[in-house]
Structures are given as structure tokens and as C-alpha cells.
Amino acid sequence: MLVITRRTGESFSFQLEHLDPSLTLAELFGEEMEVRVTLLNINGQQARIGIEAPRDITVLRAELEDDYHEHGAVAAR
């Protein structure tokens, strides 16, 4: 499980660009296509969020999206 902290107004996204757009989710991930987002904790203006997703799905904090699209996945890690 990936755990991230987000403040009020911050976001994250799921990046699927590297996958074949002609395939359905069932074809891409089979039985493992579930994405689960769990709110783990709220502390003032911050929330801890747990994300479980197949390895083929990139979970990206919004502030890293420009680097990810400009330089690829390695730069955003």
C-alpha cells in the first residue's frame, strides 16, 4: 500500500498513459484490476490516504505531474 499525505486542496492522479488504450480494464489487469483508496487518518488540514492499485497504474501527486510528463516516470519518483 502506498501512503501519501494530502493537505486541503491538494490532489493525486492515476496515470494510465503507457497502457494500450484499446484494451478494457479486464484485459489489462484481469482479476487484479481493483484500485482501493482508503482514508487512514485526518489531522487538522492533512489527510493520510492509502492507495492499493496494480503495479501498472502510476499514482502521482499533482505537484509531480509536470515532471512526469516532461521527463518520464524516473524523474517523478
C-alpha positions in Angstrom: 0.0 0.0 0.0 1.2 3.4 -1.0 0.5 6.0 1.8 0.5 9.7 0.9 -0.4 12.8 2.8 -2.5 15.5 1.2 -3.5 18.9 2.6 -6.8 20.6 1.8 -6.9 21.3 -1.9 -4.0 19.0 -2.9 -4.7 16.1 -5.2 -3.2 13.0 -6.8 -4.0 11.2 -10.0 -3.7 7.7 -11.6 -1.6 7.7 -14.8 -2.5 5.1 -17.4 -0.8 6.7 -20.5 1.7 3.9 -21.0 -1.1 1.3 -21.4 -2.8 0.2 -24.6 -6.0 2.3 -24.9 -7.8 -0.3 -27.0 -7.8 -2.8 -24.1 -10.5 -3.0 -21.5 -9.6 -2.9 -17.8 -10.4 -6.6 -17.5 -8.0 -7.3 -20.4 -5.3 -5.1 -18.8 -5.5 -6.3 -15.2 -7.6 -9.5 -15.2 -8.8 -10.2 -11.7 -6.3 -7.7 -10.2 -8.0 -4.6 -11.6 -9.2 -3.3 -8.3 -8.0 0.1 -7.1 -8.7 0.8 -3.4 -8.3 4.2 -1.8 -8.6 4.3 2.0 -8.7 7.3 4.2 -6.3 6.4 7.0 -6.2 9.5 9.2 -7.2 13.1 9.4 -5.1 15.5 11.4 -6.3 19.1 11.1 -5.8 20.1 7.4 -4.0 16.9 6.4 -5.3 13.5 5.4 -3.3 10.3 5.1 -4.5 8.3 2.2 -3.7 4.6 1.5 -3.8 3.5 -2.2 -3.7 -0.1 -3.4 -3.5 -0.5 -7.2 -2.0 -2.8 -9.7 1.7 -2.1 -10.5 0.8 -1.0 -14.0 -1.0 2.1 -12.6 1.2 5.0 -11.6 -0.1 7.0 -8.6 1.2 10.5 -8.9 1.0 13.5 -6.6 -0.3 16.6 -8.5 2.9 18.6 -7.9 4.9 15.9 -9.8 2.7 15.7 -12.9 4.7 18.2 -14.9 8.0 16.4 -14.2 6.3 13.1 -15.0 5.0 14.2 -18.4 8.2 16.1 -19.3 10.9 13.6 -18.2 9.1 10.3 -17.6 8.5 8.1 -14.7 12.0 8.1 -13.4 12.2 11.8 -12.7 8.9 11.8 -10.8 10.0 9.2 -8.3 
